[in-house]
Amino acid sequence: MQLVLHTGAHFTEQERLIKSIRRNAFAFEKRGIAVPDPEIYRGLLRDTLNAMGRASAGPEAREVLLDVLLDGSVADRLVLSDANFFRTAGTAIQRGVLYPAAARRMVNMALLFPTDTLEIFVGIRNPATLVPILYAHAADQDLFWGAQGPEDILWSGVIGGLRDALPNVPVTVWCSEDMPLLWAQIVREICALDPQEKIVGGFDLLSHIMRSEGMERFRAYLAEHPQMNEIQKRRVIAAFLDKYAIDDVIEEEVDMPGWDAALIDRLTDLYDQDVENIQRMAGVTMLLP
């Protein structure tokens, strides 16, 4: 069985994305793709992974978990989503390290499902806007930075750690900032669908960040141009967002003690460089607009 882990990250529209995927759950089930309700498994998997920090799981753990996850159904591909797979938002940064427990917890997940093929999907976000949110949610702000600083927060460390720990597990990455253009592709990639396959909810994020007038005109434009490919659609989406985006939704204010505009610009430049480094990693697929 293919076990697909959508691991967030936190504050990258992770809940909206799994809801979009689940809008197709009935149709997917007929094709052997199971997308269970996250409420069914998140607590169970969290407790199991936490317990594995103290002792190994028993040989029956996989079957027990699958009984809950599949509830008697049969699947070739099982999609699970939880931004807390890597740990909670409160412990996402400790001593200046982003998701320090990610690799270890994914190794434990592989141990829970030793006969299955794992795939990891993760959305990343500019540390310039993410770190202040994680700092506000930190379980212990005194342990947040350690000897590190904001310029040390790099996603390549997280992704590289996953690849080192699980070299046979492919990792698919996208930038949260690109999600309005990539939303439908992300759904298709997670569910292993053909690039042109019809899905429900392909514009769920777009309808959240675009004024209703713009969405109506956008859908009308698509109806008038049914032969557009995905690249053309993305250009159209960008054009409509430029005119109809809801500013209060898409604009992000950075509120972090001691940070100024120069630092934010520097962190953004580092993020762009970091994304390029991730693209070059073996075993990593970067989804780009």
C-alpha positions, -999 to +999 in steps of 0.1 A: +000+000+000+011+036-007+010+056+025+009+094+018+018+117+046+008+154+041+028+169+070+017+205+068+037+225+076+019+247+101+001+278+088+003+267+051-034+262+045-030+226+056-066+222+069-082+238+038-061+215+016-072+182+033-108+194+032-105+200-005-091+165-010-118+150+011-145+166-011-134+140-036-133+111-011-163+092-024-150+093-060-115+084-048-127+055-028-139+038-060-103+040-073-087+026-042-077+060-027-087+063+009-089+097+026-102+092+061-115+119+083-085+134+102-105+134+134-104+096+133-066+092+134-048+124+144-050+117+182-042+080+178-011+086+156+001+114+178-001+092+209+016+063+190+045+084+177+049+100+212+050+066+228+076+054+203+099+080+218+100+057+249+096+022+234+092+005+200+058-003+187+046-039+188+044-060+156+006-057+156+007-019+155+003-016+117-028-038+116-044-021+146-039+013+130-051+002+096-083-012+112-090+023+124-078+042+093-096+020+067-126+009+088-130-023+068-124-008+034-096-017+010-072+008-004-041+010-025-033+045-015-040+060+020-038+098+024-032+111+059-028+148+068-016+164+100+006+195+105+016+179+138+033+149+123+066+167+128+055+180+162+032+207+174+034+244+164+046+250+200+077+229+195+082+236+158+113+256+165+136+247+195+170+262+201+169+278+167+162+246+148+132+242+126+112+210+132+141+192+150+121+161+155+108+157+119+132+131+107+130+109+138+092+110+138+090+101+101+114+072+108+090+060+135+062+063+110+081+041+086+086+016+114+049+015+120+042+007+084+072-014+074+056-032+044+042+000+029+056+026+005+058+060+021+056+094+004+060+127+022+043+159+011+051+192+027+043+229+021+069+253+032+067+290+040+089+320+041+105+321+076+101+359+075+064+354+080+063+320+096+088+324+125+068+353+142+037+331+142+056+301+156+073+323+182+038+335+194+028+298+197+060+286+213+056+264+243+087+279+258+100+311+242+132+309+263+141+278+244+131+291+210+164+306+198+192+290+217+224+301+202+208+305+167+192+335+150+165+340+124+190+336+095+197+301+106+161+289+101+163+270+068+138+245+053+167+227+035+177+214+069+143+199+074+140+184+040+176+173+039+172+156+073+142+136+060+161+125+029+191+114+050+170+095+075+147+079+048+166+079+015+140+056-001+111+079+007+103+106-019+095+141-007+073+165-026+076+202-016+058+234-026+059+270-013+029+282+005+032+315-014+025+296-046-005+277-035-032+298-052-016+288-085-008+252-075-038+241-055-053+217-080-019+202-089-011+196-052-044+177-048-036+156-079+000+149-068-011+138-034-037+115-048-016+104-078-040+116-104-033+125-140-025+162-146-057+170-164-080+150-143-112+167-131-114+172-093-138+190-069-123+219-050-095+229-073-102+266-066-111+263-029-082+285-018-087+310-047-123+315-036-111+324-002-086+351-013-105+365-042-136+387-041-168+371-052-171+393-083-137+381-094-145+345-089-177+348-109-157+364-138-129+339-134-153+309-137-170+325-167-137+330-184-128+293-178-161+283-193-154+303-224-119+288-228-123+251-219-092+241-238-067+260-216-039+239-201-026+242-165+001+267-173-024+290-191-049+286-162-022+298-138-015+329-158-052+336-158-054+331-120-025+354-115-042+381-136-075+378-118-057+379-084-039+410-094-073+427-099-096+410-075-075+397-045-088+405-010-060+426+003-068+419+040-065+382+034-033+380+013-013+408+030+009+395+058+021+418+086+053+407+104+052+414+141+084+402+157+103+421+185+136+435+172+129+428+135+131+455+109+124+457+072+160+451+063+160+418+082+127+407+066+141+414+032+173+394+040+153+365+053+132+365+021+163+364+000+177+335+021+144+317+016+146+321-022+181+307-021+170+279+002+142+269-022+167+266-050+189+244-028+159+221-021+151+218-058+186+203-063+182+176-037+180+140-049+146+124-042+128+157-038+102+170-062+095+208-060+062+219-074+065+253-091+040+276-108 
